[in-house]
Amino acid sequence: MEYQTIKTVLANYKISVREFYIVDWFKTFSESGRQRKLIKNSKTYYWVYYPKVAEDIVQFHGKKYECINKKFSRLVQKGIFESVCAVISGKKRVFYKFTDTVQNLLGGVVMNPSPLFDKNEVTDKIPKSGKIPVEISHLWDMLMSLKVIYDHAYIPLFYCRPSSEVKRKTTFSNIVKQIYNGDFNRRYYDISPEFIERNKIDDEHWARIRACKGNWNEIYSLLLHAAQNFMLWFDEGHEPLSKKFLLQYRNIVKWMYDGFMHQSIFLACVEKEPPLCEDKFVEDILEMLPDTVYMKAKELKRELWPSLNNHDVNLFWFGVNNVLKMERELAKVADGYMVRLWLHPDDAGRWTTEYLEWLKTCYGSNTKKFLRPWAIGPKGKAFDRWMHSDVDVMAETDVTELLQEAMQ
């Protein structure tokens, strides 16, 4: 894919960097001639084997396939892919294709035919001080015009008092000049290891900045893209959960680089948008679940609810995780031979796995009709039946009291 096309897709569809890797991979994959195809309504769809995606894209190495599936589903919602389901050899498969609009875009349609700046490639360095270039003044005005919702009101994303505008604009100009000259790098900007780890900053962030050297158009796109990602930090549905600390970074110079704290919010926003709170929690859950619980839950979801929207998928995994938490809490308060035999305290996750297996037939032949993905877990109607399903345990202890004690 040409870089201009990549930039356009990112700008128009607000896809994250990891989602872009999937877009780039799928384009190569769809043109490889080694796909399993499905033709429907004169359109060709391709089956995606998630283990192959995890193998080919280094950013997904070690990721569970549920995470990759969620990325594909998100790209369908964003209008990048179309998907259809089909039963092949008795198994349900999901096939994907680019939407017609995206296919045309990736086929070579050139967006942004009128560049913002006349000088597209200039190799000479510009001095770090002196008169502010018109290009940087234009960029400053654009960034200062952005607004964001905070505390139920529209406020400027970046703000400075008129009395400090000249000084702040000059400092901002010098930093942008460093990007233009290729001097915005790890040698000049010391970023703390904690900040790097917390924001998952890697070589791609620095490489994206280096690619802008000597090119005003790319600098403009870089800063605007990073600012748009920063706007998402203020959104209630995105990380971080607490927004108050963001107010200090409405100082655009501090946003570019906070020398006191050795961190750069701008750098963190270069190659990613903040994760949705709900998705972030689910991804953390998937990473921490024991493999036996994950595989059994995945099997249950595939059998009972093969097609769920992202919200219901998240609720399902929240429920599974809550059952595992309950298992751990019950193991702490359980007393008596039969109860401990029932809980398998020495085999972490086994009780949860047995619960998930039991759910498949908890309402008999009507299970698929009555059981819902958001009803999984301690708050679901079926859970009480599960807790009272073992006669031997009931004979030895009051399971209701055991459950109440664990939930305290």
C-alpha positions as CSV (number, residue, x, y, z in Angstrom):
1,M,0.0,0.0,0.0
2,E,1.2,3.5,-0.8
3,Y,1.7,5.8,2.2
4,Q,-0.7,8.4,0.9
5,T,-3.4,5.7,0.8
6,I,-2.6,4.6,4.4
7,K,-2.8,8.2,5.7
8,T,-6.1,8.7,4.0
9,V,-7.6,5.6,5.4
10,L,-6.4,6.5,8.9
11,A,-7.8,10.0,8.6
12,N,-11.2,9.2,7.1
13,Y,-12.1,6.1,9.1
14,K,-10.4,6.8,12.5
15,I,-8.9,3.3,12.7
16,S,-6.3,2.5,15.3
17,V,-2.7,1.5,14.4
18,R,-3.4,-2.2,15.2
19,E,-6.5,-2.0,13.0
20,F,-4.4,-0.5,10.2
21,Y,-2.1,-3.5,10.4
22,I,-5.1,-5.7,9.7
23,V,-6.2,-3.5,6.8
24,D,-2.7,-3.7,5.3
25,W,-2.5,-7.5,5.9
26,F,-5.9,-8.1,4.4
27,K,-5.1,-6.2,1.2
28,T,-2.0,-8.3,0.7
29,F,-3.9,-11.5,1.7
30,S,-6.8,-10.8,-0.7
31,E,-4.4,-10.4,-3.6
32,S,-2.3,-13.4,-2.8
33,G,-4.4,-16.0,-4.7
34,R,-4.2,-18.4,-1.8
35,Q,-7.6,-17.7,-0.2
36,R,-10.8,-19.6,0.5
37,K,-13.4,-17.5,-1.3
38,L,-17.1,-17.2,-1.1
39,I,-19.1,-15.5,-3.9
40,K,-22.4,-14.0,-2.9
41,N,-24.5,-11.5,-4.8
42,S,-21.6,-11.2,-7.4
43,K,-19.2,-10.1,-4.6
44,T,-16.1,-12.1,-3.5
45,Y,-15.5,-12.6,0.2
46,Y,-12.5,-14.2,1.8
47,W,-12.3,-16.5,4.9
48,V,-9.8,-15.3,7.5
49,Y,-7.9,-17.8,9.5
50,Y,-7.1,-16.0,12.7
51,P,-4.1,-18.0,13.7
52,K,-2.5,-17.0,10.4
53,V,-3.2,-13.3,11.2
54,A,-1.5,-13.8,14.6
55,E,1.4,-15.5,12.8
56,D,1.9,-12.8,10.1
57,I,1.4,-9.6,12.2
58,V,4.0,-9.3,14.9
59,Q,1.8,-7.0,16.9
60,F,-0.7,-9.9,17.4
61,H,1.9,-12.5,18.4
62,G,0.6,-14.3,21.4
63,K,-2.8,-12.7,21.3
64,K,-5.8,-14.9,21.7
65,Y,-7.9,-15.2,18.6
66,E,-10.9,-13.5,20.3
67,C,-8.9,-10.2,20.3
68,I,-8.3,-10.5,16.5
69,N,-11.9,-11.3,15.9
70,K,-12.9,-8.2,17.8
71,K,-10.6,-6.1,15.6
72,F,-12.3,-7.5,12.5
73,S,-15.7,-6.9,13.9
74,R,-14.8,-3.3,14.8
75,L,-13.5,-2.7,11.2
76,V,-16.9,-4.0,9.9
77,Q,-18.7,-1.4,12.1
78,K,-16.3,1.3,10.9
79,G,-17.2,0.6,7.2
80,I,-13.8,-0.9,6.3
81,F,-15.0,-4.5,5.8
82,E,-18.2,-6.2,4.8
83,S,-18.8,-9.7,6.3
84,V,-21.0,-12.7,5.6
85,C,-21.4,-16.0,7.4
86,A,-21.6,-19.4,5.8
87,V,-21.5,-23.0,7.0
88,I,-18.6,-24.9,5.5
89,S,-18.1,-28.6,6.3
90,G,-20.6,-28.2,9.2
91,K,-18.7,-25.3,10.7
92,K,-19.7,-21.6,10.7
93,R,-17.2,-19.4,9.0
94,V,-17.1,-15.6,8.6
95,F,-15.9,-14.2,5.3
96,Y,-14.7,-10.6,4.7
97,K,-14.2,-8.2,1.9
98,F,-13.4,-4.5,1.6
99,T,-16.4,-2.2,1.2
100,D,-16.6,-0.8,-2.3
101,T,-15.5,2.7,-1.1
102,V,-12.4,1.3,0.7
103,Q,-11.6,-0.9,-2.3
104,N,-11.6,2.1,-4.6
105,L,-9.5,4.0,-2.1
106,L,-6.9,1.2,-1.9
107,G,-7.0,0.8,-5.7
108,G,-5.2,4.1,-6.2
109,V,-7.7,6.9,-5.7
110,V,-5.6,9.9,-4.7
111,M,-7.0,11.8,-1.8
112,N,-6.0,15.3,-0.8
113,P,-5.2,16.5,-4.4
114,S,-4.5,20.1,-3.1
115,P,-1.7,19.9,-0.5
116,L,-1.8,22.4,2.3
117,F,1.7,23.6,1.6
118,D,3.4,24.3,-1.8
119,K,6.7,22.9,-0.7
120,N,6.3,19.2,-0.5
121,E,9.9,18.1,-0.1
122,V,12.6,20.4,1.2
123,T,15.9,19.0,2.4
124,D,17.5,22.1,3.8
125,K,17.3,22.6,7.5
126,I,15.6,25.7,9.0
127,P,17.0,27.4,12.1
128,K,15.6,26.5,15.5
129,S,15.0,30.1,16.4
130,G,14.0,33.3,14.6
131,K,10.8,34.2,12.8
132,I,8.0,31.7,13.0
133,P,7.5,30.1,9.5
134,V,4.0,30.7,8.0
135,E,3.5,26.9,7.9
136,I,3.9,26.6,11.7
137,S,1.6,29.6,12.3
138,H,-1.0,27.9,10.1
139,L,-0.6,24.7,12.1
140,W,-0.8,26.6,15.4
141,D,-4.1,28.2,14.4
142,M,-5.5,24.9,13.3
143,L,-4.6,23.1,16.6
144,M,-5.8,26.0,18.7
145,S,-9.2,25.9,17.0
146,L,-9.9,22.3,18.1
147,K,-12.6,21.9,20.8
148,V,-13.4,19.0,23.1
149,I,-16.2,18.2,25.5
150,Y,-15.1,18.2,29.2
151,D,-17.5,18.3,32.1
152,H,-20.5,18.6,29.8
153,A,-19.2,21.8,28.1
154,Y,-17.2,22.6,24.9
155,I,-13.7,23.8,25.8
156,P,-10.7,24.5,23.5
157,L,-8.4,21.4,23.3
158,F,-5.4,23.6,23.7
159,Y,-5.4,26.9,25.6
160,C,-3.0,29.7,26.6
161,R,-3.5,33.2,28.0
162,P,-3.0,36.1,25.5
163,S,-0.1,37.3,27.7
164,S,1.8,34.0,27.2
165,E,0.8,33.3,23.6
166,V,4.0,34.7,22.0
167,K,6.4,32.8,24.2
168,R,4.4,29.6,24.0
169,K,4.0,29.8,20.2
170,T,7.7,30.4,19.8
171,T,8.5,27.3,21.9
172,F,6.0,25.3,20.0
173,S,7.6,26.5,16.7
174,N,11.0,25.4,17.8
175,I,9.8,21.9,18.6
176,V,8.0,21.6,15.2
177,K,11.2,22.8,13.6
178,Q,13.0,20.0,15.3
179,I,10.6,17.6,13.7
180,Y,11.2,19.2,10.3
181,N,15.0,19.0,10.8
182,G,14.9,15.4,12.0
183,D,16.0,16.3,15.6
184,F,12.9,15.2,17.5
185,N,14.4,11.9,18.7
186,R,15.4,10.0,21.7
187,R,18.7,11.8,21.9
188,Y,17.1,15.2,22.5
189,Y,13.9,14.1,24.3
190,D,14.3,11.9,27.4
191,I,11.1,9.9,27.9
192,S,10.8,8.0,31.2
193,P,10.6,4.2,31.0
194,E,7.4,4.2,33.0
195,F,5.7,6.5,30.5
196,I,7.0,4.3,27.6
197,E,5.6,1.2,29.2
198,R,2.3,2.7,30.2
199,N,1.6,4.0,26.7
200,K,3.3,1.2,24.8
201,I,5.6,3.5,22.9
202,D,7.9,1.7,20.5
203,D,10.1,2.3,17.5
204,E,7.1,2.9,15.3
205,H,6.2,6.1,17.2
206,W,9.7,7.5,16.6
207,A,9.8,6.2,13.0
208,R,6.5,8.0,12.2
209,I,8.1,11.2,13.4
210,R,11.3,10.6,11.5
211,A,9.2,10.1,8.3
212,C,8.1,13.7,8.5
213,K,11.6,15.2,8.1
214,G,11.7,18.0,5.6
215,N,8.0,17.6,4.7
216,W,5.5,20.2,5.9
217,N,2.5,18.2,4.6
218,E,3.5,15.1,6.7
219,I,4.2,17.3,9.8
220,Y,0.7,18.8,9.4
221,S,-0.9,15.4,9.1
222,L,1.1,14.0,12.0
223,L,0.2,16.8,14.5
224,L,-3.4,16.9,13.5
225,H,-3.7,13.1,13.8
226,A,-2.1,13.1,17.2
227,A,-4.3,16.0,18.4
228,Q,-7.4,14.1,17.2
229,N,-6.3,11.1,19.2
230,F,-5.7,13.3,22.2
231,M,-9.3,14.5,21.9
232,L,-10.4,10.9,22.4
233,W,-8.6,10.9,25.7
234,F,-11.3,13.3,26.9
235,D,-14.1,11.0,25.7
236,E,-16.0,9.2,28.6
237,G,-16.0,6.0,26.7
238,H,-12.2,5.9,26.2
239,E,-9.2,5.4,28.5
240,P,-8.1,7.0,30.8
241,L,-11.0,6.8,33.2
242,S,-9.9,9.9,35.1
243,K,-9.8,13.0,32.9
244,K,-8.9,15.7,35.3
245,F,-5.1,15.4,34.9
246,L,-5.5,16.0,31.1
247,L,-6.3,19.7,31.8
248,Q,-2.6,20.4,32.4
249,Y,-1.8,19.2,28.9
250,R,-4.0,21.9,27.3
251,N,-0.7,23.7,27.4
252,I,0.3,22.7,23.9
253,V,4.1,23.0,24.7
254,K,3.7,20.7,27.7
255,W,1.6,18.4,25.5
256,M,4.5,18.1,23.0
257,Y,7.1,17.5,25.8
258,D,6.9,17.7,29.5
259,G,10.5,18.1,30.5
260,F,9.8,17.9,34.3
261,M,8.0,14.6,34.1
262,H,10.0,13.3,31.1
263,Q,7.0,12.4,29.0
264,S,5.3,13.4,25.8
265,I,1.5,13.0,25.4
266,F,2.0,14.0,21.7
267,L,4.4,11.0,21.3
268,A,1.9,8.7,22.9
269,C,-0.8,9.9,20.5
270,V,1.2,9.5,17.3
271,E,0.6,5.9,16.6
272,K,-2.6,5.0,18.5
273,E,-5.9,6.1,19.7
274,P,-6.9,5.4,23.3
275,P,-8.7,2.1,23.8
276,L,-12.4,2.0,24.6
277,C,-12.7,1.5,28.3
278,E,-14.9,-1.6,27.8
279,D,-12.6,-3.1,25.2
280,K,-9.5,-2.4,27.3
281,F,-11.1,-4.2,30.3
282,V,-12.0,-7.2,28.1
283,E,-8.6,-7.4,26.5
284,D,-7.1,-7.5,29.9
285,I,-9.6,-10.2,31.0
286,L,-8.7,-12.4,27.9
287,E,-5.0,-12.1,28.6
288,M,-5.5,-13.2,32.3
289,L,-8.0,-16.1,31.9
290,P,-6.6,-19.6,32.3
291,D,-6.4,-21.3,29.0
292,T,-8.9,-24.0,30.0
293,V,-11.5,-21.4,31.0
294,Y,-10.9,-19.3,27.8
295,M,-11.3,-22.3,25.5
296,K,-14.5,-23.6,27.2
297,A,-16.0,-20.1,27.2
298,K,-15.1,-19.6,23.5
299,E,-16.7,-23.0,22.8
300,L,-19.9,-22.0,24.6
301,K,-20.1,-18.7,22.8
302,R,-19.6,-20.4,19.4
303,E,-22.3,-23.0,20.1
304,L,-25.0,-20.7,21.6
305,W,-24.3,-17.2,20.2
306,P,-22.1,-17.4,17.1
307,S,-23.0,-13.9,16.0
308,L,-22.9,-11.2,18.7
309,N,-22.2,-7.5,18.5
310,N,-19.2,-6.1,20.3
311,H,-21.2,-4.9,23.4
312,D,-22.7,-8.3,24.0
313,V,-19.4,-10.0,23.5
314,N,-17.9,-7.8,26.1
315,L,-20.7,-8.5,28.6
316,F,-20.2,-12.2,28.0
317,W,-16.5,-12.1,28.9
318,F,-17.2,-9.8,31.9
319,G,-19.6,-12.6,33.1
320,V,-17.1,-15.3,32.6
321,N,-14.5,-13.4,34.5
322,N,-16.9,-12.7,37.4
323,V,-17.5,-16.5,37.7
324,L,-13.8,-17.0,37.9
325,K,-13.6,-14.4,40.6
326,M,-16.4,-16.1,42.5
327,E,-14.6,-19.4,42.3
328,R,-11.6,-17.8,43.9
329,E,-13.7,-16.2,46.6
330,L,-15.6,-19.3,47.4
331,A,-12.4,-21.3,47.7
332,K,-11.3,-18.9,50.5
333,V,-14.4,-19.4,52.6
334,A,-15.3,-23.0,51.7
335,D,-15.2,-25.5,54.5
336,G,-15.9,-29.2,54.5
337,Y,-14.6,-32.1,52.4
338,M,-17.5,-32.2,49.9
339,V,-17.5,-28.5,49.3
340,R,-13.8,-28.4,48.6
341,L,-14.2,-31.5,46.4
342,W,-16.9,-29.6,44.5
343,L,-14.7,-26.4,44.1
344,H,-11.4,-28.1,43.1
345,P,-9.4,-25.5,44.9
346,D,-6.1,-27.0,43.7
347,D,-7.2,-26.9,40.1
348,A,-7.7,-23.2,39.3
349,G,-10.5,-22.5,36.8
350,R,-11.9,-26.1,36.8
351,W,-15.1,-25.1,38.7
352,T,-15.6,-22.2,36.2
353,T,-15.0,-24.6,33.3
354,E,-17.6,-27.0,34.7
355,Y,-20.1,-24.2,35.1
356,L,-19.6,-23.1,31.5
357,E,-20.1,-26.7,30.3
358,W,-23.3,-27.0,32.5
359,L,-24.7,-23.8,30.9
360,K,-25.0,-25.6,27.5
361,T,-27.9,-27.6,28.8
362,C,-29.0,-25.5,31.9
363,Y,-32.5,-25.0,30.4
364,G,-32.6,-28.4,28.6
365,S,-33.7,-28.1,25.0
366,N,-34.7,-24.5,25.5
367,T,-31.2,-23.3,26.6
368,K,-30.4,-21.5,23.4
369,K,-33.8,-19.8,23.5
370,F,-33.7,-18.7,27.1
371,L,-30.0,-18.2,28.0
372,R,-28.5,-14.8,27.0
373,P,-24.8,-13.9,26.9
374,W,-25.3,-11.0,29.4
375,A,-26.9,-13.4,31.9
376,I,-23.6,-15.3,32.4
377,G,-22.1,-15.1,35.9
378,P,-23.2,-14.6,39.5
379,K,-26.0,-12.1,38.7
380,G,-27.6,-14.4,36.1
381,K,-30.7,-16.4,36.9
382,A,-29.0,-19.7,36.0
383,F,-26.2,-19.2,38.5
384,D,-28.4,-19.9,41.6
385,R,-29.5,-23.2,40.0
386,W,-25.8,-24.0,39.4
387,M,-25.0,-23.3,43.0
388,H,-27.7,-25.7,44.2
389,S,-27.1,-28.3,41.6
390,D,-25.0,-30.6,43.7
391,V,-27.0,-32.7,46.2
392,D,-23.9,-33.9,48.2
393,V,-22.8,-30.3,48.8
394,M,-26.3,-29.3,49.7
395,A,-26.4,-32.1,52.3
396,E,-23.2,-30.8,53.9
397,T,-23.6,-27.0,53.9
398,D,-25.9,-24.1,53.1
399,V,-24.7,-23.0,49.7
400,T,-26.8,-19.8,49.9
401,E,-24.8,-18.7,53.0
402,L,-21.6,-19.8,51.3
403,L,-22.5,-17.6,48.3
404,Q,-23.4,-14.6,50.4
405,E,-20.2,-14.8,52.4
406,A,-18.1,-14.9,49.2
407,M,-20.0,-11.9,47.7
408,Q,-19.4,-9.7,50.8
